[in-house]
Amino acid sequence: MHSQGYTLIELLVVIVIMSIIGVVGFINYKHFVTSQITTNAITQIQSILRLAQSNATSSVLCNDNPPNPNVSPWSLSFNPGSITLSCGPSNSPWKTYNLENATIDSIIGTSSSCGNASVPFPFKISFDNFGSLTFSTPGSLTYSATCLQSASWVFTIRNANDNSPPKNFSISKGGAVDVQ
């Protein structure tokens, strides 16, 4: 006479298979979460860049009255763990965005006259009323004004909590963001 149940060996085989699938799924999920931190930081930088560009081209004013047409009305100042959006002729900080669990390791300009050279923090991108970009950095003997007019800037962002591989993205002189 045969019973209508499962044997102990069949149950153990199913439990082992489910355990293996669970461990593999957990490892992949952990990798996904750590890579999302840098992806979210890049998306945040891209949206802040678009906000500054949009505010500049729309002539959005902040606290400075009257507006000065000779001074870039909106700018971004990049530091390793934060970005400050500033506005108006006095370049007063409007809002600071913290990159959650991510940090900017380096910013490298690429140009024919300078090759690839890393710039010091804070690195600043300013927009004029036409949305044109200007790059600047604090007085540095290692980086000349011609180097600041590089065709593109490559940012390296990494997860601040672990040793996962960093991600790169570039900002071109025209303001396009290219994630690599």
SVG drawing of the C-alpha trace seen along z (x, -y; Angstrom):
<svg xmlns="http://www.w3.org/2000/svg" viewBox="-2 -97 53 99">
<polyline fill="none" stroke="black" stroke-width="0.4" points="0.0,0.0 1.4,-3.5 0.8,-6.6 0.0,-10.0 2.8,-11.9 6.4,-12.9 9.4,-11.2 11.9,-12.9 14.6,-12.9 12.3,-14.6 11.4,-17.3 15.2,-17.9 16.0,-18.2 13.3,-20.8 14.5,-22.8 18.1,-22.7 17.1,-23.9 15.0,-26.7 17.9,-27.7 20.3,-28.0 17.9,-30.1 17.4,-32.3 21.1,-32.9 21.8,-33.7 18.8,-36.1 20.0,-37.8 23.5,-38.3 22.2,-39.8 19.8,-42.0 22.7,-43.4 24.7,-44.1 21.7,-45.8 21.2,-48.1 24.9,-49.1 24.9,-50.0 21.7,-51.9 23.4,-54.3 25.7,-55.6 23.1,-55.5 20.8,-57.6 23.6,-60.1 24.2,-60.6 20.5,-61.0 20.3,-63.6 23.3,-65.5 21.7,-65.5 18.4,-66.8 20.1,-69.6 22.1,-70.5 18.9,-70.7 17.2,-72.8 20.1,-75.4 20.1,-75.5 16.3,-75.8 16.3,-78.6 19.0,-80.5 17.4,-80.3 14.0,-81.2 15.5,-84.2 14.3,-83.0 15.4,-85.4 16.1,-84.7 16.9,-87.2 19.2,-89.6 17.5,-92.7 18.0,-94.1 19.4,-91.4 22.9,-91.9 23.1,-90.8 26.9,-90.6 26.9,-87.9 25.8,-84.3 22.5,-84.0 22.7,-80.3 25.6,-78.1 26.5,-74.7 29.3,-74.2 30.5,-70.5 32.1,-69.2 32.9,-65.5 29.6,-64.8 27.3,-67.7 26.3,-70.1 25.3,-73.7 22.9,-75.5 23.5,-79.3 21.7,-82.1 22.0,-85.8 24.8,-88.2 25.9,-87.8 26.1,-84.0 24.2,-83.4 23.5,-79.7 20.0,-78.7 19.9,-75.1 22.5,-72.4 21.9,-68.8 23.7,-66.0 24.6,-62.9 23.2,-60.2 25.8,-57.4 27.8,-58.5 30.8,-60.7 32.5,-62.4 36.0,-61.1 37.4,-63.2 36.5,-65.6 38.8,-65.4 38.8,-67.8 39.8,-66.6 41.3,-69.0 44.0,-69.0 46.0,-71.7 46.0,-70.1 45.5,-66.4 43.6,-64.8 43.9,-66.8 42.0,-66.5 40.6,-69.8 40.4,-70.7 37.1,-71.0 34.9,-73.0 34.4,-72.8 31.8,-75.3 29.6,-75.3 27.8,-78.5 25.0,-79.2 24.3,-82.5 20.8,-83.6 21.3,-81.6 22.1,-78.4 25.7,-78.4 28.1,-76.7 31.2,-78.2 33.6,-76.1 35.7,-77.5 37.7,-76.3 39.4,-78.1 42.7,-79.7 45.1,-76.8 48.6,-76.9 48.1,-73.5 45.1,-74.3 45.1,-77.1 42.1,-79.1 42.5,-77.4 42.2,-74.0 38.9,-75.1 37.5,-75.4 37.7,-71.6 35.3,-70.0 34.0,-67.7 34.4,-66.9 34.4,-63.3 33.0,-62.8 33.8,-59.7 31.3,-58.8 31.5,-55.9 29.4,-54.4 30.7,-55.8 29.7,-52.7 31.6,-50.0 34.3,-49.2 32.0,-48.7 33.4,-49.9 32.9,-53.6 30.7,-54.9 31.7,-57.7 29.6,-60.3 30.6,-63.3 29.2,-66.8 30.0,-68.3 30.5,-72.0 27.0,-72.1 25.5,-70.7 24.8,-67.1 25.2,-64.4 26.6,-61.1 26.6,-58.2 29.3,-55.6"/>
</svg>
